[in-house]
Amino acid sequence: MKYSFPQLIAIVLLGFPIPATAAGARLDEHDEAVRWLLQARGMIRAGKHFEAMDKLGSSLTLADQTEQRLTAALALANMAELYRLYGNTAKAVSFYREALERYRAIGNQSGIEGTQKKIDELIGSTDETVPAAKREKLIDQAIERVRSRLQARQESQSDPLEAEYTAYLESVKKAIVSFWTFPELAIRNRKEGRVEVEFTILQDGRLDTVRVVKTSEHASVDLAAIDAVKTAAPFPKIPGQLGIKRLNVEFTLNYVIE
């Protein structure tokens, strides 16, 4: 049996074939959305999971813009797989469900059945294996410090500007905390840890870069911290009176299980 290029991608990425959508249908070999999808899989195999998530996000965005609905569904399903890999069941189920809707929209029965099976497995395993442990988010202790490297003109800022700056950082902190979820894999394995994250906010509030500067030594904890920052963005615009075009922020998250 011969498979078209889209089918082969589906087999490699998800483990089940997807029927051809139209006679003689082929994806252009220069299709960036598909290329990014394949690159993401290579990154996952190389252990570059944060980079893989970014690449999958780019693939999804381009696929949506160019109405490549199958590629978009595949990107979503693989993002779900990455979250599943690190034990974030809630996120994995959410992305699987979105992928399922995409498969339904194009009538892709193999995609529908395969994705629904994965959702059922995740929900079932959560009910059976995840303990009803109390999860307390120690907000005051979680973000222990917030530092920023300002441009030279901010070094002599007046008290009103300092207050404005502090208030802005507090709004950023609250936004991140609102999306902070404890990794379920860490709960099952009774893992705790500290992770230091650094990120850059542009003047309009968009997130420019984010990275782990000191790992917790638990991949699921590190990924949860990165995900909280990305999900909280875009942040409020940086107050114009501060005169900051790029704001570098570094903070520490403590993950504690009781």
Secondary structure as UniProt FT lines:
FT   HELIX           5..14
FT   TURN            23..24
FT   TURN            29..30
FT   HELIX           32..45
FT   TURN            46..47
FT   HELIX           49..65
FT   TURN            66..67
FT   HELIX           69..85
FT   TURN            86..87
FT   HELIX           89..105
FT   TURN            106..107
FT   HELIX           109..129
FT   HELIX           139..142
FT   STRAND          147..148
FT   HELIX           152..154
FT   TURN            155..156
FT   HELIX           159..178
FT   HELIX           184..188
FT   TURN            189..190
FT   STRAND          193..202
FT   TURN            203..204
FT   STRAND          207..214
FT   HELIX           219..232
FT   HELIX           240..242
FT   STRAND          246..255
//
